[in-house]
Amino acid sequence: MFHTHTPLWLRVSSFFTLIAFVSYISTFTIQSTFASSIVYYIDATNGSDLADGLTPATAWQTLTKANSAPLLSGDTLSFLCWESYSGSLSLLQSGIVWEPITINSYGSCDGTNKPTLEGVTINNVSYITLDGLSVYASGSSAISVIGISPLQNIRVLNTNLSAPNSQCILAENIDTIDIQNNLFTNCQNGFSGSSIWGSLFQNTFSWITLNAVTLLGDSPVNILQNTLHHIGASGIIFAKWTSIVQNNLTNICTLWNSDCAAITNEKTNPISTNFLSNIHENIIKNVGSGISGNNYGVDIRGIAWVDIVDNTIQNAEKAIYIEDSQNLNIYENINLLSRATSLQTVQKTNDLVQGLTLTGNTFIQKNPDYSYFETRYDKADTDGIQATINGNTFYPLYKPNNNSYYRSIAYGGVTNDIWKNWRRQTWYGYSEMSKNFRRSNENAQTFNSWCE
């Protein structure tokens, strides 16, 4: 571009002149694009596919016509409220970062009369926004978003979703996805995502047959302030780098009676050492209530580096279950009335359960036949569990049987050798138990009346 002997000041000046020119052309292009954006209207009752679709009075009628719309960045397909549209919508064109293609509604819509489509497919296109719709799919996913290469900026907002035989939303290979303020109901699975980045914010998941949220692969997703209730199987199955914060999960595992949890992780083999996920400030109530089986508030298996902090777990069979996992920080959680063991750690493989820190938690035990804290080894040659257990509060609501209460806390904070002795059923009233403390039965009764 420049001659070898061109002065540096001239080369720099020319470079910034070029940048300014490109910026000017880009601004002109953006302004021109904004000016050319088109809204196409669809009215299932009074529209006509022979009309131009450019006004509510000249709206199109069918999804067949809508699917053939020459959509460009910034364009909108707008469906009339109260109407049902036969067929599914397929989006094959991309928007751009400042001008997505938008699918929305017009007329007087509220939560019950949004325009109803039978499915939406977003196939390897980016910068798409769905807002204010109702999507019901009887035999497939309500919304399917699949990227061959990573997609950008897919948004689903204020939409009612139902898919009794499939996922309400299936999302794969997306770099930016925003799922916000939607209602997922009567779905086989609520949201299923693989290799995605983004957020699930203030959605409601209700009456889901299987799992409400399932993430797989490397999926840095913020799951924030969602409400989940009446979920047949697990509430949230998280993946690497997931944050699960301030969600409310009630009546989870209502149909599934084996290895089901309000919050659990994608299972990995061998152990995944860099999961780097957070489970903070969630409220979990009634997990597997009335169903026998392994039902957990939080279930962690085969992963490392997870923080479980400031959660409230009430009426789960086991509040927290840990299997073959490492470097877990469990701080300031409240467990109310577990039906079995409050916290159980299990070693099933050669992966040592270590780096477990249990600090400042409150445990309120409901069943006198179970321990507060229980350890099990399924490997004869195991090295035991390495844990630091300090400053927790244990409320014995009932007199424990078979010394289970004392046994469950007496090894708090001890060395690995004592763990191995305990595994061989040699019991030591180890002095380190003084690092933990417990309330009296009399004080516990007051707390019991509060949490009931």
MITIBA-880627 format. One line per field, with one value per residue (C-alpha): residue number from 1; x, y, z; residue in one letter. Coordinates in steps of 0.5 Angstrom, whole numbers, plus 500, padded with zeros to 3 digits. Layout:
N
n (NUM,...)
c1 (X,...)
c2 (Y,...)
c3 (Z,...)
res (a,...)
# end
This chain:
452
n (1,2,3,4,5,6,7,8,9,10,11,12,13,14,15,16,17,18,19,20,21,22,23,24,25,26,27,28,29,30,31,32,33,34,35,36,37,38,39,40,41,42,43,44,45,46,47,48,49,50,51,52,53,54,55,56,57,58,59,60,61,62,63,64,65,66,67,68,69,70,71,72,73,74,75,76,77,78,79,80,81,82,83,84,85,86,87,88,89,90,91,92,93,94,95,96,97,98,99,100,101,102,103,104,105,106,107,108,109,110,111,112,113,114,115,116,117,118,119,120,121,122,123,124,125,126,127,128,129,130,131,132,133,134,135,136,137,138,139,140,141,142,143,144,145,146,147,148,149,150,151,152,153,154,155,156,157,158,159,160,161,162,163,164,165,166,167,168,169,170,171,172,173,174,175,176,177,178,179,180,181,182,183,184,185,186,187,188,189,190,191,192,193,194,195,196,197,198,199,200,201,202,203,204,205,206,207,208,209,210,211,212,213,214,215,216,217,218,219,220,221,222,223,224,225,226,227,228,229,230,231,232,233,234,235,236,237,238,239,240,241,242,243,244,245,246,247,248,249,250,251,252,253,254,255,256,257,258,259,260,261,262,263,264,265,266,267,268,269,270,271,272,273,274,275,276,277,278,279,280,281,282,283,284,285,286,287,288,289,290,291,292,293,294,295,296,297,298,299,300,301,302,303,304,305,306,307,308,309,310,311,312,313,314,315,316,317,318,319,320,321,322,323,324,325,326,327,328,329,330,331,332,333,334,335,336,337,338,339,340,341,342,343,344,345,346,347,348,349,350,351,352,353,354,355,356,357,358,359,360,361,362,363,364,365,366,367,368,369,370,371,372,373,374,375,376,377,378,379,380,381,382,383,384,385,386,387,388,389,390,391,392,393,394,395,396,397,398,399,400,401,402,403,404,405,406,407,408,409,410,411,412,413,414,415,416,417,418,419,420,421,422,423,424,425,426,427,428,429,430,431,432,433,434,435,436,437,438,439,440,441,442,443,444,445,446,447,448,449,450,451,452)
c1 (500,506,512,518,521,514,515,512,507,504,503,500,496,494,492,487,484,482,479,475,473,471,467,463,461,459,455,452,450,447,443,440,439,435,431,429,426,420,414,410,403,400,392,390,382,382,389,390,396,395,396,402,403,405,399,394,389,393,396,398,394,398,405,406,407,410,416,417,418,424,427,433,436,432,425,419,414,408,402,395,393,388,389,392,397,397,404,411,415,422,427,433,436,440,439,445,448,444,438,436,430,424,418,413,405,401,394,392,396,396,399,393,391,398,398,399,404,405,413,419,425,432,436,444,442,444,441,434,429,422,418,410,408,405,408,405,408,405,410,417,420,416,423,429,435,441,448,453,457,456,450,450,444,438,433,426,422,415,413,409,412,409,411,408,412,419,423,420,426,432,439,445,452,450,455,450,443,438,432,428,421,418,413,415,409,406,413,417,423,423,430,435,442,449,455,451,453,448,442,436,433,426,423,417,418,411,408,414,414,422,427,426,433,439,445,451,458,462,456,457,450,447,441,438,431,427,421,421,415,412,418,417,425,431,430,437,442,448,454,461,462,454,452,445,443,437,432,426,425,419,416,421,422,415,415,422,424,431,437,433,435,433,440,445,451,452,455,463,467,473,472,472,477,475,467,468,460,456,450,448,442,437,431,429,423,420,424,421,416,412,416,421,428,434,432,437,437,443,447,454,458,465,467,471,471,464,461,455,453,447,442,436,434,427,424,429,431,438,440,446,449,457,460,467,468,473,474,467,466,459,458,452,447,441,438,431,428,431,428,434,442,443,449,452,459,460,467,465,472,479,478,479,474,478,478,471,470,463,463,457,452,445,443,436,435,428,429,433,435,440,446,447,453,455,461,461,466,465,472,476,483,480,484,478,475,479,474,474,468,468,463,457,450,446,439,437,430,429,433,438,438,444,449,448,448,454,457,455,459,465,470,469,476,480,486,485,488,482,477,480,479,472,471,473,468,473,470,473,470,475,476,476,468,469,470,463,457,450,444,440,433,429,432,431,423,423,426,422,416,419,421,415)
c2 (500,505,506,504,511,514,518,515,521,520,513,514,520,516,510,514,518,511,509,515,514,507,509,514,509,504,510,512,504,504,510,507,500,503,507,501,497,493,491,485,484,477,476,469,471,477,477,475,472,476,483,486,485,492,495,491,493,489,483,477,471,464,462,459,467,469,464,467,474,477,479,483,486,490,487,485,479,481,477,479,477,472,468,461,460,453,451,453,459,457,463,463,470,473,480,484,486,493,491,484,480,481,476,479,481,487,488,488,482,480,473,469,472,472,469,462,458,451,451,456,454,458,454,457,464,470,476,474,476,473,477,476,470,463,457,450,444,437,433,437,442,449,453,450,454,450,453,449,455,458,463,470,474,469,472,469,474,474,468,462,455,448,442,436,431,434,440,447,450,446,450,448,452,459,464,469,467,471,467,472,472,466,461,454,449,442,441,434,438,445,448,444,447,444,449,455,462,467,467,465,470,471,465,460,453,449,442,440,432,431,436,444,446,442,444,440,441,448,452,459,461,465,462,468,469,463,460,452,448,442,439,431,430,434,442,444,440,445,444,448,455,455,460,458,464,466,461,458,451,448,441,438,430,429,423,421,416,415,420,426,433,440,442,437,437,434,427,427,421,421,427,434,438,445,446,453,453,457,455,461,464,459,457,449,446,439,435,428,429,423,419,413,414,418,425,431,438,439,433,434,428,427,435,440,447,448,453,452,458,461,456,454,447,444,437,434,426,428,436,435,429,429,423,423,430,435,442,444,450,449,455,458,454,452,445,444,438,433,426,422,425,432,431,425,424,418,415,410,411,412,419,422,426,432,439,439,445,445,452,456,451,450,443,441,434,431,423,420,414,418,422,429,428,421,418,412,408,403,402,398,401,408,414,416,423,430,435,441,442,448,453,449,449,442,442,435,436,429,424,420,413,409,415,417,424,424,420,424,430,427,427,434,437,431,428,423,417,418,418,411,409,411,407,401,402,404,410,415,421,425,432,436,436,442,446,445,446,444,447,444,440,446,451,447,446,454,453,447,451,457,452,448)
c3 (500,502,498,502,503,505,511,518,519,512,513,520,517,511,515,520,513,511,518,517,510,512,518,514,509,515,518,511,510,517,516,509,512,518,513,508,514,512,517,514,517,517,519,519,518,514,510,503,500,494,498,499,507,508,512,517,512,507,511,508,511,511,514,507,505,511,509,503,505,502,509,510,516,520,517,521,521,525,527,529,536,538,531,530,524,521,520,522,521,518,518,513,513,518,521,523,530,530,526,527,524,528,529,533,534,533,536,543,546,553,556,553,546,543,536,536,531,530,531,529,526,526,521,521,521,526,529,530,535,537,541,544,541,543,540,540,537,538,535,535,538,539,537,534,533,530,528,523,525,532,531,534,538,538,543,545,549,552,549,551,549,549,546,550,546,545,547,548,546,542,542,539,537,539,541,544,546,550,553,557,561,557,559,558,560,558,555,555,556,557,555,552,550,547,546,548,551,554,559,561,565,569,565,568,567,570,569,565,564,564,565,565,563,560,558,555,553,554,556,560,561,567,569,573,577,574,577,576,579,578,574,573,573,574,575,572,569,568,564,564,567,568,574,577,581,585,582,585,585,588,587,583,581,582,577,577,582,581,581,580,583,583,581,578,573,566,568,566,565,567,572,569,573,570,571,574,576,581,585,589,593,590,594,593,596,596,591,590,596,596,592,594,591,590,590,592,592,589,586,584,580,577,577,580,582,584,589,593,597,601,598,602,601,604,604,599,601,601,601,598,594,592,588,586,585,588,590,592,597,600,604,608,606,610,609,612,614,610,609,610,610,610,606,603,600,596,592,587,582,583,583,590,593,596,597,600,604,609,613,616,614,618,618,621,621,620,620,626,623,618,619,618,614,611,607,603,600,594,593,597,596,597,600,603,603,605,607,612,616,620,624,622,626,627,629,632,632,634,638,633,633,633,635,628,630,633,628,623,626,630,624,622,620,621,617,612,617,621,615,613,621,620,614,617,623,628,632,635,639,636,639,633,633,637,631,630,634,635,639,644,643,646,642,636,637,636,630,628,628,624,618,618)
res (m,f,h,t,h,t,p,l,w,l,r,v,s,s,f,f,t,l,i,a,f,v,s,y,i,s,t,f,t,i,q,s,t,f,a,s,s,i,v,y,y,i,d,a,t,n,g,s,d,l,a,d,g,l,t,p,a,t,a,w,q,t,l,t,k,a,n,s,a,p,l,l,s,g,d,t,l,s,f,l,c,w,e,s,y,s,g,s,l,s,l,l,q,s,g,i,v,w,e,p,i,t,i,n,s,y,g,s,c,d,g,t,n,k,p,t,l,e,g,v,t,i,n,n,v,s,y,i,t,l,d,g,l,s,v,y,a,s,g,s,s,a,i,s,v,i,g,i,s,p,l,q,n,i,r,v,l,n,t,n,l,s,a,p,n,s,q,c,i,l,a,e,n,i,d,t,i,d,i,q,n,n,l,f,t,n,c,q,n,g,f,s,g,s,s,i,w,g,s,l,f,q,n,t,f,s,w,i,t,l,n,a,v,t,l,l,g,d,s,p,v,n,i,l,q,n,t,l,h,h,i,g,a,s,g,i,i,f,a,k,w,t,s,i,v,q,n,n,l,t,n,i,c,t,l,w,n,s,d,c,a,a,i,t,n,e,k,t,n,p,i,s,t,n,f,l,s,n,i,h,e,n,i,i,k,n,v,g,s,g,i,s,g,n,n,y,g,v,d,i,r,g,i,a,w,v,d,i,v,d,n,t,i,q,n,a,e,k,a,i,y,i,e,d,s,q,n,l,n,i,y,e,n,i,n,l,l,s,r,a,t,s,l,q,t,v,q,k,t,n,d,l,v,q,g,l,t,l,t,g,n,t,f,i,q,k,n,p,d,y,s,y,f,e,t,r,y,d,k,a,d,t,d,g,i,q,a,t,i,n,g,n,t,f,y,p,l,y,k,p,n,n,n,s,y,y,r,s,i,a,y,g,g,v,t,n,d,i,w,k,n,w,r,r,q,t,w,y,g,y,s,e,m,s,k,n,f,r,r,s,n,e,n,a,q,t,f,n,s,w,c,e)
# end
